Amino acid sequence: MQIVTARHDHSHAAIGWDTHAGEALTRKGTRRSAVRDAVVAALAAQECCASAQEIHARLRSGGSTIGIASVYRTLELLHGMGLVTRVDTGDGVARFEPSQADGEHHHHLVCTRCGAVQAFQDDGLEQAIHAVADRVDFEVTGHDVALRGLCGSCR
């Protein structure tokens, strides 16, 4: 298992995820705005999934005056376009992260005590998921894995 700690390379061909998202918004006919650009930039810079509140707090700490409702609206627009993935970690809070065009993804470790969420990748897990799908004659088109327990600090 590989813990993911580096920033995502949300590349779409030779361009970054943020550029890809901006171009997709333009193609859809949405006008460019400082709010959308700021939310897209925040998503592109994050290491793992983040809630709308966390994204809003990060933007505000950087001096932005963007309202939380604008962050929610932008996230819903991006999610509706398939540009972000909504992640359910089991605590009732929706979290978001950029969707990769090539389907590359990671899973999440969720601390049930402090709420910390950490990304991880595991090739063996991916192989096991596809082996089960083959065994039961099922085409997997997507999956999410969230392992819940206690992080190193809470143990």
Backbone hydrogen bonds, N-H to C=O, Kabsch-Sander energy under -0.5 kcal/mol:
donor,donor_aa,acceptor,acceptor_aa,energy
2,Q,121,Q,-3.8
3,I,1,M,-0.6
4,V,119,A,-2.0
5,T,3,I,-0.7
8,H,46,Q,-0.8
10,H,8,H,-0.9
11,S,9,D,-2.7
12,H,15,I,-2.9
13,A,11,S,-0.5
15,I,12,H,-1.9
20,H,16,G,-2.6
21,A,17,W,-3.1
22,G,18,D,-2.2
23,E,19,T,-2.5
24,A,20,H,-2.4
25,L,21,A,-2.4
26,T,22,G,-2.0
27,R,23,E,-2.6
28,K,24,A,-1.8
29,G,25,L,-0.6
29,G,26,T,-1.1
30,T,25,L,-2.1
37,D,33,S,-2.6
38,A,34,A,-2.3
39,V,35,V,-2.5
40,V,36,R,-2.7
41,A,37,D,-2.4
42,A,38,A,-2.3
43,L,39,V,-2.5
44,A,40,V,-2.5
45,A,41,A,-1.5
46,Q,42,A,-1.0
46,Q,43,L,-0.7
50,A,96,F,-1.9
52,A,94,A,-0.6
55,I,51,S,-2.6
56,H,52,A,-2.8
57,A,53,Q,-2.6
58,R,54,E,-2.3
59,L,55,I,-2.4
60,R,56,H,-2.7
61,S,57,A,-2.5
62,G,58,R,-1.0
63,G,60,R,-1.8
64,S,59,L,-2.2
71,V,67,G,-1.4
72,Y,68,I,-2.4
73,R,69,A,-2.5
74,T,70,S,-2.2
75,L,71,V,-2.6
76,E,72,Y,-2.6
77,L,73,R,-2.2
78,L,74,T,-2.7
79,H,75,L,-2.6
80,G,76,E,-2.6
81,M,77,L,-1.3
82,G,79,H,-1.6
83,L,78,L,-2.6
84,V,78,L,-0.9
85,T,97,E,-3.2
87,V,85,T,-0.5
87,V,95,R,-3.6
89,T,87,V,-0.7
89,T,93,V,-0.6
94,A,92,G,-0.6
95,R,87,V,-1.8
96,F,50,A,-2.8
97,E,85,T,-1.6
99,S,83,L,-2.8
100,Q,104,E,-0.5
103,G,100,Q,-1.7
107,H,120,F,-3.1
108,H,145,V,-2.5
109,L,118,Q,-3.2
110,V,108,H,-0.5
110,V,147,L,-3.3
111,C,109,L,-0.5
111,C,116,A,-2.7
112,T,110,V,-0.5
112,T,149,G,-3.2
115,G,111,C,-1.4
118,Q,109,L,-2.5
119,A,4,V,-0.5
120,F,107,H,-2.1
121,Q,2,Q,-3.1
126,E,122,D,-1.9
127,Q,123,D,-2.4
128,A,124,G,-2.3
129,I,125,L,-2.4
130,H,126,E,-2.0
131,A,127,Q,-2.2
132,V,128,A,-2.4
133,A,129,I,-2.1
134,D,130,H,-2.3
135,R,131,A,-2.3
136,V,132,V,-2.1
137,D,134,D,-1.0
138,F,133,A,-2.7
140,V,138,F,-0.8
141,T,139,E,-0.5
147,L,108,H,-2.8
148,R,146,A,-0.5
149,G,110,V,-2.1
155,R,151,C,-1.8
